[in-house]
């Protein structure tokens, strides 16, 4: 037999077991050495050795000795729950302490439901009833699982067993109800505690914070002083978290001085909470001062500072923090990637992800992949997105709802609706967000009827739609001219599905009515809204006026929009478009002057196209690209070929008065989407679709040109603008010119 790699542990001679060793008061005077030997174990193998000797000597059949072995195998740093359960099953009559130990271990494990099984088994087999130590553990398991009905059942059992006033149990129930989002019941339990300890107060404050009730958490903190209950470090962590959620920097600074004045012990967790509060309140300067003074820092401290700089767009400082980190774990990489992605810098997010792949210092996790897929979606970067999908498969990632939603969104926004549908159909579990993402993809691609069919399938699958689902399905109806269907769904929202319409839904309805030419009905709808119209509502009406050339209503909508959002450049641009379409050039000039005088700049049109994994960006009239000369040569060729088949530039899409006709034509030809399409023609194989993403709505002339190019050059063009996808093929567009 091979020698053991751990120290051999020997026992003193032991007499045969007798009934005196089996006691119920948890004392084992005959073998005190055993306790110290178990405490000295550093591996499960050593415990197995002790277990074997206990079986040989009979000590295992003493309840107290067995419970010590169970505790070590279930709760130590080297614990093995599988082994602990095997040991437990060998005990003829486990005492209540042993049952509690196994329940406690499962409650803190990755499979908390097993603690319920052991609890039910205990009720049947144990001669003792559950005590004040049993219930907090099963309630903790219910909290972890957010098992509301099960937890309420335990609460009822507690009351029936006359343990309803035990502070330890009641504190666990506060945490349970808070975790399940039932703050009213949590607070009721808190109020009914006869003698509250600091844990009671902390549990209720934490519940309020987790439930986004910052003000209630503050009120409870103030009440602690009235009740002469001294806060501790855990209290302050909770209140600081509430302060960060409320974004109240002055109160946050006062809390930090309160900690110092009252001599509250400051540990790493509390320092990190103060750091987090400063960052969330936008004071990276205060955070840096604290960070530099912290005697101990962990990855949370470094990541918080990194996130603080990234939130403010200080990416150089964020990169410096990242480079200085002693341990760049995946959480740090994720903070950098997500900060770029969430702040509209998807190219930078993908660059960081590429560095992560090269460095191999950490392995991407689900958070990494979701953030990176979102960056791909923003850019329309199909190749990196497809590569990530392959990576997910190769690495054996389980396609949970988060990853599934991200993949569907990425494929849909990169123009490959078939792949999005393939991902959707490949997973068994589909939550409301997966269904909503698929409906959004169909909406974006003008597949309104298909979106409504999916909505019906969602009902059959017994998945309840939420507010996001209805925003997506109403957009689908709007983009496809399905007015009656959209109207019916809108009025069913609250009555049938219990979803109260919000401002996004009202905006969708205005867009739907206006887009179909029912401008008077859209205006009447706005006047009857139960909530005040927002800028998005007036913007939808203004956009409809541009489509149908209603100058008078457009002026009213623009006036209302600018009253709510005076610096909304989009309002000026839309009204300029309407004036230009009506050839009211004096009004166009007036608006342009007003914008200049007010310091308001139009967002420049930008189109991007990905070729060989590299995203190429073009602005209007751009000549900065290395192949700029070839691009303009190709553009001249395109214009010449299109004119030969009858193309006439639509000069009404210019936002300014240009006297010479040839200058008008040249201005139209310089639009960014035309430059991107020309680049696509010279840089991709004829069999490849040309995928272009534009940050603004595509103009009518560019839309006409794309249709003609798709026919003349026999190329498929996928053009995604701010609102939807246009599939150009053989001279036709998927939007059917309804966009």
Secondary structure as UniProt FT lines:
FT   HELIX           19..21
FT   HELIX           29..31
FT   HELIX           32..39
FT   HELIX           44..57
FT   HELIX           59..61
FT   HELIX           63..75
FT   TURN            77..78
FT   HELIX           81..90
FT   TURN            92..93
FT   HELIX           96..107
FT   HELIX           113..125
FT   HELIX           132..145
FT   HELIX           148..160
FT   TURN            161..162
FT   TURN            164..165
FT   HELIX           167..179
FT   TURN            180..181
FT   HELIX           183..191
FT   HELIX           198..210
FT   TURN            211..212
FT   HELIX           214..226
FT   TURN            227..228
FT   HELIX           233..246
FT   HELIX           249..261
FT   TURN            262..263
FT   HELIX           268..280
FT   TURN            281..282
FT   HELIX           284..293
FT   HELIX           299..311
FT   TURN            312..313
FT   HELIX           315..324
FT   HELIX           330..342
FT   TURN            343..344
FT   HELIX           346..359
FT   HELIX           366..379
FT   HELIX           382..394
FT   TURN            395..396
FT   HELIX           401..413
FT   TURN            414..415
FT   HELIX           417..426
FT   HELIX           432..444
FT   TURN            445..446
FT   HELIX           448..460
FT   TURN            461..462
FT   HELIX           467..480
FT   HELIX           483..497
FT   HELIX           503..515
FT   TURN            516..517
FT   HELIX           519..527
FT   HELIX           535..548
FT   HELIX           551..564
FT   TURN            566..567
FT   HELIX           569..581
FT   TURN            582..583
FT   HELIX           585..598
FT   STRAND          606..611
FT   TURN            612..613
FT   STRAND          614..619
FT   TURN            620..621
FT   TURN            626..627
FT   HELIX           628..644
FT   TURN            645..646
FT   HELIX           651..653
FT   HELIX           661..669
FT   HELIX           672..683
FT   TURN            686..687
FT   STRAND          690..694
FT   HELIX           700..712
FT   TURN            713..714
FT   STRAND          717..720
FT   STRAND          725..729
FT   TURN            730..731
FT   STRAND          732..733
FT   TURN            734..737
//
